[in-house]
């Protein structure tokens, strides 16, 4: 860290020295001095790896033979990879919808209450935990032992108290995917609640008062005033959570290691690239993930610009 800070200081000092030295330096020189290093860093750190990954995806596992789109055909036709794609789609659909819905309902319920600050703090706390930390916590919640032993998992202990047999929440497919998704929803609901709560508070009081004078209250106020007024924020929250969900890796890796039909694209990319030494197929999965993310990024940027124009 110290070396990185010193390197940054040296580079910035050199740029300032070179730009400031000539009298009446041309504008292009000043722009090049400040933007040039950032462009080079982006090109070296993002653009070049992306192009290299796309190129690698056209070769076989050791990169010795050009095979065209065969890796992509494998990724979408073989049953094992179809399960991976199905799981990824399930994550991308359920996590944003559930997180946004729960965050919105929670934000509306605690808005302007006496315990608003404490209630929002408790809901936001999971965001302060790393994905791995949250996964370890929930792995203990889902833990299972034989019926003859005391349960250490919270859910299985509740089942025992209710007279039910312990369940293997992380093994039984396809329900295990839903229990993994619950962890991501638990983390992202706090983010959705924070953004949507701020949007709700930004609704002009004049609109709210006019709606109340017209006789709106309760669910009607929520449906006809609150939701339409915060639509830009809803879209941003949905797309942001969807992008984060597409890249989910830590939860699956920590809790099931991708076993029991729970793997997603990011986890499978890691397995193929670093555990099975299939660089071509791993690169193809990374490109597929990249293709999935691009439309969400573009749509998110457009919605943020529209919301800024409205403001």
C-alpha positions as CSV (number, residue, x, y, z in Angstrom):
1,X,0.0,0.0,0.0
2,X,2.8,2.4,0.9
3,X,4.6,1.6,-2.4
4,X,1.3,2.2,-4.3
5,X,0.8,5.6,-2.6
6,X,4.4,6.7,-3.3
7,X,4.1,5.6,-6.9
8,X,0.9,7.6,-7.2
9,X,2.6,10.7,-5.7
10,X,5.6,10.4,-8.1
11,X,3.4,10.0,-11.2
12,X,1.1,12.9,-10.3
13,X,4.2,15.1,-9.4
14,X,5.8,14.2,-12.8
15,X,2.5,15.0,-14.6
16,X,2.1,18.4,-12.9
17,X,5.8,19.2,-13.5
18,X,5.6,18.4,-17.2
19,X,2.3,20.1,-17.8
20,X,3.2,23.2,-15.8
21,X,6.7,23.7,-17.1
22,X,6.0,25.1,-20.6
23,X,4.6,28.6,-20.7
24,X,1.1,28.8,-22.1
25,X,0.9,25.0,-22.6
26,X,-1.6,23.9,-25.3
27,X,-4.9,22.6,-24.1
28,X,-4.3,19.1,-25.6
29,X,-1.1,18.7,-23.6
30,X,-2.9,19.4,-20.4
31,X,-5.7,17.0,-21.3
32,X,-3.2,14.4,-22.3
33,X,-1.2,14.8,-19.1
34,X,-4.2,14.1,-16.9
35,X,-6.4,11.8,-19.0
36,X,-3.5,9.8,-20.6
37,X,-2.4,7.8,-17.6
38,X,-6.0,6.9,-16.8
39,X,-6.7,5.8,-20.4
40,X,-3.5,3.7,-20.3
41,X,-4.5,2.1,-17.0
42,X,-8.0,1.3,-18.3
43,X,-6.6,-0.1,-21.5
44,X,-4.0,-2.3,-19.8
45,X,-6.3,-3.4,-16.9
46,X,-9.7,-3.8,-18.7
47,X,-9.6,-3.5,-22.5
48,X,-6.6,-5.8,-23.1
49,X,-7.8,-8.6,-20.7
50,X,-11.2,-8.5,-22.3
51,X,-9.9,-8.8,-25.8
52,X,-7.4,-11.5,-24.7
53,X,-10.3,-13.5,-23.0
54,X,-12.4,-13.3,-26.2
55,X,-9.5,-14.6,-28.2
56,X,-8.7,-17.4,-25.8
57,X,-12.3,-18.5,-25.9
58,X,-11.8,-19.5,-29.5
59,X,-9.1,-22.1,-28.7
60,X,-9.0,-25.5,-27.0
61,X,-8.3,-26.1,-23.4
62,X,-4.5,-25.5,-23.6
63,X,-4.7,-22.8,-26.3
64,X,-2.9,-24.9,-28.9
65,X,-5.7,-25.4,-31.4
66,X,-8.2,-23.0,-32.9
67,X,-11.7,-24.4,-32.5
68,X,-13.9,-21.4,-33.3
69,X,-17.2,-21.3,-31.4
70,X,-17.1,-24.9,-30.1
71,X,-16.6,-23.7,-26.5
72,X,-19.7,-21.6,-26.7
73,X,-21.7,-24.5,-28.2
74,X,-20.5,-26.7,-25.3
75,X,-21.5,-24.0,-22.8
76,X,-25.1,-23.8,-24.0
77,X,-25.8,-27.4,-25.1
78,X,-24.3,-29.8,-22.6
79,X,-26.7,-30.7,-19.7
80,X,-24.2,-29.7,-16.9
81,X,-23.7,-26.2,-18.3
82,X,-27.4,-25.8,-19.0
83,X,-28.0,-26.3,-15.3
84,X,-25.4,-23.6,-14.7
85,X,-27.2,-21.2,-17.0
86,X,-30.6,-22.1,-15.5
87,X,-29.3,-21.4,-12.0
88,X,-27.8,-18.1,-13.1
89,X,-31.1,-17.0,-14.7
90,X,-32.9,-18.1,-11.5
91,X,-30.6,-15.9,-9.4
92,X,-30.9,-12.9,-11.7
93,X,-34.7,-13.0,-11.7
94,X,-35.4,-13.7,-8.0
95,X,-32.7,-11.8,-6.2
96,X,-33.5,-8.3,-7.7
97,X,-37.2,-8.8,-7.5
98,X,-37.3,-10.0,-3.9
99,X,-34.6,-7.6,-2.6
100,X,-36.3,-4.6,-4.2
101,X,-39.8,-5.7,-3.0
102,X,-38.7,-6.3,0.5
103,X,-36.6,-3.1,0.6
104,X,-39.5,-1.0,-0.7
105,X,-42.0,-2.4,1.7
106,X,-39.6,-2.0,4.6
107,X,-38.8,1.6,3.6
108,X,-42.5,2.5,3.4
109,X,-43.3,0.8,6.8
110,X,-40.5,2.5,8.8
111,X,-40.7,5.9,7.0
112,X,-41.0,8.7,9.6
113,X,-41.5,6.4,12.5
114,X,-39.8,6.8,15.9
115,X,-37.5,3.8,15.4
116,X,-36.7,4.7,11.7
117,X,-33.0,5.2,12.3
118,X,-32.5,2.0,14.3
119,X,-34.7,0.0,12.0
120,X,-32.8,1.1,8.9
121,X,-29.5,0.5,10.6
122,X,-30.4,-3.1,11.4
123,X,-31.6,-3.7,7.8
124,X,-28.4,-2.2,6.3
125,X,-26.0,-4.2,8.6
126,X,-25.7,-7.2,6.2
127,X,-24.3,-4.8,3.6
128,X,-21.3,-4.2,5.9
129,X,-20.5,-8.0,5.9
130,X,-18.5,-9.5,3.2
131,X,-20.1,-12.1,0.9
132,X,-17.8,-14.8,2.4
133,X,-18.7,-13.7,6.0
134,X,-22.4,-13.8,5.2
135,X,-22.0,-17.2,3.6
136,X,-20.3,-18.6,6.6
137,X,-23.1,-17.3,8.9
138,X,-25.8,-18.8,6.8
139,X,-23.9,-22.1,6.4
140,X,-24.2,-22.5,10.2
141,X,-27.9,-21.5,10.0
142,X,-28.4,-24.3,7.4
143,X,-26.1,-26.8,9.1
144,X,-27.6,-30.3,9.6
145,X,-26.7,-33.3,11.8
146,X,-28.2,-36.7,12.2
147,X,-31.5,-37.0,14.0
148,X,-29.8,-38.6,17.0
149,X,-27.6,-35.6,17.5
150,X,-28.3,-32.1,18.8
151,X,-28.7,-29.7,15.9
152,X,-26.4,-26.7,15.6
153,X,-28.2,-25.2,12.6
154,X,-30.9,-22.7,13.6
155,X,-33.4,-23.9,10.9
156,X,-33.0,-27.6,11.7
157,X,-33.4,-26.9,15.4
158,X,-36.6,-25.2,14.7
159,X,-37.8,-28.2,12.6
160,X,-36.9,-30.5,15.5
161,X,-38.9,-28.4,17.9
162,X,-41.8,-28.6,15.5
163,X,-41.5,-32.4,15.5
164,X,-40.0,-32.6,12.0
165,X,-36.9,-34.4,10.7
166,X,-33.8,-32.4,10.0
167,X,-33.3,-31.4,6.4
168,X,-30.2,-31.0,4.2
169,X,-31.0,-27.5,3.0
170,X,-27.8,-27.2,0.9
171,X,-27.9,-30.6,-0.7
172,X,-31.5,-31.2,-1.7
173,X,-31.8,-30.0,-5.3
174,X,-33.4,-27.8,-6.7
175,X,-34.5,-26.2,-3.4
176,X,-30.9,-25.6,-2.3
177,X,-30.6,-22.9,-4.9
178,X,-33.4,-21.0,-3.2
179,X,-31.7,-21.2,0.1
180,X,-28.5,-19.8,-1.5
181,X,-30.5,-17.1,-3.1
182,X,-31.9,-16.2,0.3
183,X,-28.4,-15.2,1.4
184,X,-28.0,-12.7,-1.4
185,X,-31.5,-11.3,-0.8
186,X,-30.6,-10.8,2.9
187,X,-27.5,-8.8,1.8
188,X,-29.1,-6.7,-0.9
189,X,-32.3,-5.8,0.8
190,X,-30.5,-3.2,2.9
191,X,-29.1,-1.6,-0.3
192,X,-32.5,-1.5,-1.9
193,X,-34.1,-0.1,1.3
194,X,-31.5,2.7,1.6
195,X,-31.9,3.9,-2.0
196,X,-35.7,3.6,-2.1
197,X,-36.1,5.3,1.3
198,X,-34.1,8.3,0.0
199,X,-36.3,8.4,-3.1
200,X,-39.5,8.3,-1.0
201,X,-38.3,11.2,1.1
202,X,-37.6,13.2,-2.0
203,X,-41.3,13.0,-3.1
204,X,-42.6,16.6,-2.9
205,X,-44.9,17.2,0.0
206,X,-47.3,19.1,-2.3
207,X,-48.0,15.9,-4.2
208,X,-48.6,13.9,-1.1
209,X,-50.9,16.5,0.4
210,X,-52.8,16.8,-2.8
211,X,-53.3,13.1,-2.9
212,X,-54.5,13.0,0.7
213,X,-57.0,15.8,-0.1
214,X,-58.3,13.6,-3.0
215,X,-58.9,10.8,-0.5
216,X,-55.9,8.6,-1.2
217,X,-54.5,6.6,1.8
218,X,-52.8,3.4,2.6
219,X,-52.4,1.0,-0.4
220,X,-53.9,3.5,-2.8
221,X,-51.3,6.1,-1.8
222,X,-48.5,3.5,-2.2
223,X,-49.8,2.4,-5.6
224,X,-50.7,5.7,-7.3
225,X,-48.3,8.1,-5.7
226,X,-45.3,6.4,-4.1
227,X,-44.4,3.8,-6.7
228,X,-44.8,6.1,-9.8
229,X,-42.8,8.9,-8.1
230,X,-39.8,6.6,-7.3
231,X,-39.9,4.6,-10.6
232,X,-36.4,5.8,-11.7
233,X,-34.9,4.7,-8.4
234,X,-36.7,1.4,-8.6
235,X,-35.2,0.7,-12.1
236,X,-31.7,1.7,-10.9
237,X,-32.0,-0.6,-7.8
238,X,-33.3,-3.5,-9.9
239,X,-30.6,-3.3,-12.5
240,X,-27.8,-2.7,-10.0
241,X,-28.7,-5.7,-8.0
242,X,-29.1,-7.7,-11.2
243,X,-25.5,-6.9,-12.2
244,X,-24.2,-7.8,-8.8
245,X,-26.1,-11.1,-8.9
246,X,-24.8,-12.0,-12.3
247,X,-21.3,-11.9,-10.9
248,X,-22.2,-13.9,-7.7
249,X,-19.4,-16.2,-6.8
250,X,-18.5,-16.0,-3.1
251,X,-21.8,-17.4,-1.8
252,X,-21.9,-20.5,-4.0
253,X,-18.2,-21.1,-3.6
254,X,-18.3,-20.9,0.2
255,X,-21.5,-22.7,0.9
256,X,-21.6,-25.6,-1.7
257,X,-18.5,-25.2,-3.8
258,X,-20.8,-25.4,-6.8
259,X,-21.8,-29.0,-6.0
260,X,-25.4,-30.4,-5.8
261,X,-26.4,-28.6,-9.0
262,X,-25.9,-25.1,-7.5
263,X,-23.1,-23.8,-9.7
264,X,-23.5,-20.5,-11.5
265,X,-21.5,-19.0,-14.4
266,X,-18.9,-17.2,-12.3
267,X,-18.2,-20.3,-10.2
268,X,-18.1,-22.5,-13.3
269,X,-15.7,-20.1,-15.0
270,X,-13.4,-20.4,-12.0
271,X,-13.6,-24.2,-12.0
272,X,-12.9,-24.6,-15.7
273,X,-10.1,-22.0,-15.7
274,X,-8.2,-22.8,-12.5
275,X,-9.2,-26.3,-11.3
276,X,-9.8,-28.2,-14.6
277,X,-7.2,-26.2,-16.6
278,X,-9.7,-25.7,-19.5
279,X,-8.7,-22.2,-20.4
280,X,-10.8,-22.0,-23.6
281,X,-14.1,-23.1,-22.0
282,X,-13.4,-20.9,-18.9
283,X,-12.8,-17.9,-21.2
284,X,-16.1,-18.7,-23.1
285,X,-18.0,-18.6,-19.9
286,X,-16.4,-15.3,-18.9
287,X,-17.5,-13.9,-22.3
288,X,-21.0,-15.1,-21.8
289,X,-21.1,-13.5,-18.4
290,X,-19.8,-10.3,-20.0
291,X,-22.5,-10.4,-22.7
292,X,-25.2,-10.8,-20.0
293,X,-23.9,-7.8,-18.1
294,X,-23.6,-5.3,-21.0
295,X,-27.4,-4.7,-21.6
296,X,-27.9,-4.1,-17.9
297,X,-25.1,-1.6,-17.7
298,X,-26.4,0.3,-20.7
299,X,-29.9,0.3,-19.4
300,X,-28.8,1.4,-16.0
301,X,-26.7,4.3,-17.3
302,X,-29.7,5.5,-19.5
303,X,-32.0,5.4,-16.5
304,X,-29.6,7.3,-14.3
305,X,-29.3,10.0,-17.0
306,X,-33.1,10.2,-17.3
307,X,-33.4,10.6,-13.6
308,X,-30.8,13.3,-13.6
309,X,-32.6,15.2,-16.4
310,X,-35.9,15.0,-14.4
311,X,-34.1,16.5,-11.4
